[in-house]
Structures are given as structure tokens and as C-alpha cells.
Amino acid sequence: MKHVFSTLLLAILILPRICDGQDRLATVDLKNNYWYKNSIIYNLEVGVFKDSDGDGRGDFQGLIQKLDYLSSLGVDAIWLAPFQPTPGKDDGYDVADYYTIDEKLGTGGDFAEFIYQTEKRGIRVIMDLVINHTSDEHPWFKNARGSKNSKYRDWYIWSEKLPKNHDEGMVFPGFQSGVWKLDSLSGEYYYHRFYDFQPDLNFTNPAVVQECQRIIGFWLNQGISGFRLDAVPFIIEIPKTGTEKPKLDYKFLTDIRQFARSRKADAAILGEANVTPEENENYFGGNGDGIQMMFNFFANQHLFYALATGKLDPFKKAIRETQRIPEASQWAHFLRNHDEIDLGRLTDKQRQEVYDKFGPDTSMQIYERGIRRRLATMMGNNRKHMELAYSLLFSLPGTPVIRYGDELGMGDDLRLRERISVRTPMQWDDSKNAGFTTADTAFRPVIDFGEHSYKKVNVAQQRRDSTSLLSWTTDLIRLRKSCPEIGLGNYKLIEAGSPFIFGIQYELAGETLVILHNFSDKPQRSEFTMNGNALLMDLINKNDQKPNAGKHTVNMPGYGYKWFRVVKD
């Protein structure tokens, strides 16, 4: 009894000391539960990936046949370009029905089987959500044209007279003459930020917002894990604000995120928003309650300037300026996607320097701001330069997004219009039509000329070659997955001792990474110090680096890259 009393007395004396100074609850660790933080996202279009029935166009059954390829590559999530019914004037981005599958690509049953097969392999699926406009052949717009009393009339934006600023704000300069078009049936003008066959939806109308919620709910119920939200700034733009810089309603992004997660707890939204660092918080939300992910267009444009010129300061500045984002948020980094390389935020001089290196002919340029080429052709098929670019992509703070075929070094076809030049069929082998289709002719030409012909660049050939770009990329993805610090940790740029070397250091749970990239085609020496007498364990070439009097010296070949894990003494 005396022993029990003593123990109780001791507990009473110690408890206040334990509680002293604890004025808040322990933090909840959520980062490790966000699936999108450390995923490898692979972007593809069903129609150009694999044809299963010999009609010359890819389909969902063909995509199912190639899921093991994507699994072996290390893909965690597939981002699908639009696959709903469409007139096809903008390669599927002119949607005519949000709730069904384009019959040219398969059936609802095919899609259900596709989702089942991806889930079996642990692969998630995100899809393009194109809701800022519809096709002019969508039933909503057809109905809206017929009468001012139509149920769908106010789903679009109309003007009785041609607005004064009708020729401002075009998304595709050189291919658009304005953003208002006279509708021959109704006699009024309708608003279209993009092509004139894509009338904008009116998101000040609650019925439009409610319908978009239904679309989101529908596809989440079909097994989708998230959405790549197309043209975000134009969705939240309030029409007719009478200013050159329209007013934007960011609350919509919080609402759409909350709705999506009310239907599926881990649903994620990846936003296409080419904005400045000062605007990031508006999209992510001050507390991370906006969209979960955004493409880092700002850093991407300065990255291409660095790749073209070797000048790193603007890129370093862009990485620092986009560093402060909410803990739940994540950047998506990329080198190429389905659109042009947008260089619109560079100075005229900087943009011209990138043009001179990567797109010197005007046929390679587009929209007065970008380049419509694949990475391999821009870099002259220089393997070292391409490896540098992709090693950097997978080591940047965020989630890497890779474009189909880039793991092979696929090229482009500049004979095709606008951005279709980088949307050619996947090259599977050296048989007719690259093994993409058994039809006599593919619906879109397979690249059959030059260094990037399917006879020279294809999956079958590179799978059998341990030194191929495909084998190297597979190894790189495996390396990235062994380094969760990149997606989850804190980071800082380090002074690497050369103006051409980009150095970054990650910290997570006591683990440290140091990654170096030499943007010069000439050898460079990197010199830097770290606390203690730490060993740099080489994660690629097994060439570990020991410090000398606390200083590390690393010799970097031209376009070289080094991934180190820090082993503390």
C-alpha cells in the first residue's frame, strides 16, 4: 500500500512538469498520405497509343494491352487526354458530351475494364476536365442558340453588339482573329477565349457550376482518381468586368476541391495555370485548401532558358520564388506535354535565345510565344543533353510528369498543324505503322523519316538494349522512387562552385540528398562544404566522394549529373 501511495505521489509531482509549456497539440503528419506527392505521372492520348481493332485509331482495349509496359516503366498514374465524344476540331478538347466515351475509342464497358486493369497494377488514372468551354456542337450550345428563352441560353456568354475589345485576349494569336463571334442563328455574339468553335461556359450561372459538379461526381464514380483541370484562369474569370485584366473568383477552386473530396476522399486536382509566383497562393489556397497541384510553368520556362544557354541565374530565381507553397500542395514539373513549350514569361531577348537554340526555323515556333517540338529533336538527339534534362526533371521539388514516347526519344512531325506535331502515334516496333495499328494507314501519320523514324526509335528495340534511353529512363524512375525526400522533404539550393552547376539539397527525417547538374557541355568542377565530415554516397555510378578538410570536390563531365545520399560520420 505504501508503494502504491509513493508511486501516485511521484506521478502527481511529475505531471505538471510534463505538461508545462505544452500549449498546442502535436501536428498531424499528412504528407506521407498524399498519393500525388511522390507519383510518376505519364501523359498519353488513347487515340495515338495503341489500336486493338485495326481501324487505324488507338482505343481503350489497345491501352489495356500496354498497361504492363507502363507498369514495368514505373508509372504510378496515367493522365488521359480527353476521350469523350467530340467533332475533333481541337483534338478532343472540343467536348460534345461530358458523360460518355467517344465511340471511336471504345465503350463504357471498355473504360470500366481499363480502370479495373489499372487498379490491379496499382496505377491511378487522372483525366482531362475541359469545362471552361464546350464544342459548338454540344447539345447545350445548340439549344442556347435557338432562343433567348432557352434553358441553356445563360450557360454561355452573349452580347448583342460586338464588344470593343473583341480582338484582345486570344489564346492562340495568329490563329484567332478575336474572342467574340457572331452566331448566325441567334444574331448575337458569343464569347470564346479559345477557337471560335469552343464557346465559353458562364460560371457565374449556378446551374453551370452544379452541372460541372455532376461531371466530376460521375467520373469519380467510374474510378477516376483526379483531374487535370484545363485552362484554370479562364474558368474562374468573371466575364464583362470591363477591365483589361479580368476579375478572378478563386473561391471556385476551393469549392471544386471540397466537392471532389466529398465524393472521393483522396481525389486530386492538377491545375493548368500559367501564373506568376505572386499568384500561386490564390490557386493553392492560403492554407492549402485550393487545388492540390499545379504545373510549374514559371520554373519550366526559365528551365528551358537554362538548357538553351547554360545561364542558371533566372532558373535558380524561379525555383526560389516558387518554393513557398502550402504543405498539402505540390508542384508538377515537366519538360514536354501535349501543347507547345510556352516561353511567354521570358523577356524578348531570352525567348529569342531559346528559339535560336531549340527552334530556329519559324515553322518550329507557334503562337508568338512557344516551340512545337519534342525534346529529342530540340536537342539534336544529343543523348547527354537529354539525360541532363530528364535527370533534372526527376530531381526537381515536386511530382514529375512525362509525355508518352519521351522515354524513347520520339520526335515530332512539323508537317502536321499546330500542336498536333507532338501528338503522333506511339512507336512500338519496326513493323508497319510502328506496331501501332494493323490498318493500312493510321488516322494520324506515324513518324517514318529521319533519325526519329519508328524503324530507329521504338519500344521493342530499346527494351533489348541495356544502354537505350528507355532502359536509362526506367532506371532513373527507380532511382527517383528510392528518394522520397524529393517529393516530401524540405530543400534549398546550394552554391556549387561553378556558374554552370545547379545544386540542390533535400532533407527529410534525418536523410539528406545532394543532387548536382552541369548545364555546360564542358567539364566543370563543383566545390562545396557540408556540416561535419559526411561521405557523399553516389547513387548512380558508385563513385563515392569523401571530403577533404570538410570540403567536397566533384568533377562533373559536360552535361553531367550526380545524385548523392549524404552519409554522416
C-alpha positions, 0 to 999 in steps of 0.5 A, a space after each residue: 500500500 505504501 508503494 502504491 501511495 509513493 508511486 501516485 505521489 511521484 506521478 502527481 509531482 511529475 505531471 505538471 512538469 510534463 505538461 508545462 509549456 505544452 500549449 498546442 497539440 502535436 501536428 498531424 503528419 499528412 504528407 506521407 498520405 498524399 498519393 500525388 506527392 511522390 507519383 510518376 505521372 505519364 501523359 498519353 492520348 488513347 487515340 495515338 497509343 495503341 489500336 486493338 481493332 485495326 481501324 487505324 485509331 488507338 482505343 481503350 482495349 489497345 491501352 489495356 494491352 500496354 498497361 504492363 509496359 507502363 507498369 514495368 516503366 514505373 508509372 504510378 498514374 496515367 493522365 488521359 487526354 480527353 476521350 469523350 465524344 467530340 467533332 475533333 476540331 481541337 483534338 478532343 478538347 472540343 467536348 460534345 458530351 461530358 458523360 460518355 466515351 467517344 465511340 471511336 475509342 471504345 465503350 463504357 464497358 471498355 473504360 470500366 475494364 481499363 480502370 479495373 486493369 489499372 487498379 490491379 497494377 496499382 496505377 491511378 488514372 487522372 483525366 482531362 476536365 475541359 469545362 471552361 468551354 464546350 464544342 459548338 456542337 454540344 447539345 447545350 450550345 445548340 439549344 442556347 442558340 435557338 432562343 433567348 428563352 432557352 434553358 441553356 441560353 445563360 450557360 454561355 456568354 452573349 452580347 448583342 453588339 460586338 464588344 470593343 475589345 473583341 480582338 484582345 485576349 486570344 489564346 492562340 494569336 495568329 490563329 484567332 482573329 478575336 474572342 467574340 463571334 457572331 452566331 448566325 442563328 441567334 444574331 448575337 455574339 458569343 464569347 470564346 477565349 479559345 477557337 471560335 468553335 469552343 464557346 465559353 461556359 458562364 460560371 457565374 450561372 449556378 446551374 453551370 457550376 452544379 452541372 460541372 459538379 455532376 461531371 466530376 461526381 460521375 467520373 469519380 464514380 467510374 474510378 477516376 482518381 483526379 483531374 487535370 483541370 484545363 485552362 484554370 484562369 479562364 474558368 474562374 474569370 468573371 466575364 464583362 468586368 470591363 477591365 483589361 485584366 479580368 476579375 478572378 473568383 478563386 473561391 471556385 477552386 476551393 469549392 471544386 476541391 471540397 466537392 471532389 473530396 466529398 465524393 472521393 476522399 483522396 481525389 486530386 486536382 492538377 491545375 493548368 495555370 500559367 501564373 506568376 509566383 505572386 499568384 500561386 497562393 490564390 490557386 493553392 489556397 492560403 492554407 492549402 485548401 485550393 487545388 492540390 497541384 499545379 504545373 510549374 510553368 514559371 520554373 519550366 520556362 526559365 528551365 528551358 532558358 537554362 538548357 538553351 544557354 547554360 545561364 542558371 541565374 533566372 532558373 535558380 530565381 524561379 525555383 526560389 520564388 516558387 518554393 513557398 507553397 502550402 504543405 498539402 500542395 505540390 508542384 508538377 514539373 515537366 519538360 514536354 506535354 501535349 501543347 507547345 513549350 510556352 516561353 511567354 514569361 521570358 523577356 524578348 531577348 531570352 525567348 529569342 535565345 531559346 528559339 535560336 537554340 531549340 527552334 530556329 526555323 519559324 515553322 518550329 515556333 507557334 503562337 508568338 510565344 512557344 516551340 512545337 517540338 519534342 525534346 529529342 529533336 530540340 536537342 539534336 538527339 544529343 543523348 547527354 543533353 537529354 539525360 541532363 534534362 530528364 535527370 533534372 526533371 526527376 530531381 526537381 521539388 515536386 511530382 514529375 510528369 512525362 509525355 508518352 514516347 519521351 522515354 524513347 526519344 520520339 520526335 515530332 512531325 512539323 508537317 502536321 498543324 499546330 500542336 498536333 506535331 507532338 501528338 503522333 502515334 506511339 512507336 512500338 516496333 519496326 513493323 508497319 505503322 510502328 506496331 501501332 495499328 494493323 490498318 493500312 494507314 493510321 488516322 494520324 501519320 506515324 513518324 517514318 523519316 529521319 533519325 526519329 523514324 519508328 524503324 530507329 526509335 521504338 519500344 521493342 528495340 530499346 527494351 533489348 538494349 541495356 544502354 537505350 534511353 528507355 532502359 536509362 529512363 526506367 532506371 532513373 524512375 527507380 532511382 527517383 522512387 528510392 528518394 522520397 525526400 524529393 517529393 516530401 522533404 524540405 530543400 534549398 539550393 546550394 552554391 556549387 562552385 561553378 556558374 554552370 552547376 545547379 545544386 540542390 539539397 533535400 532533407 527529410 527525417 534525418 536523410 539528406 540528398 545532394 543532387 548536382 547538374 552541369 548545364 555546360 557541355 564542358 567539364 566543370 568542377 563543383 566545390 562545396 562544404 557540408 556540416 561535419 565530415 559526411 561521405 557523399 554516397 553516389 547513387 548512380 555510378 558508385 563513385 563515392 566522394 569523401 571530403 577533404 578538410 570538410 570540403 567536397 570536390 566533384 568533377 562533373 563531365 559536360 552535361 553531367 549529373 550526380 545524385 548523392 545520399 549524404 552519409 554522416 560520420 
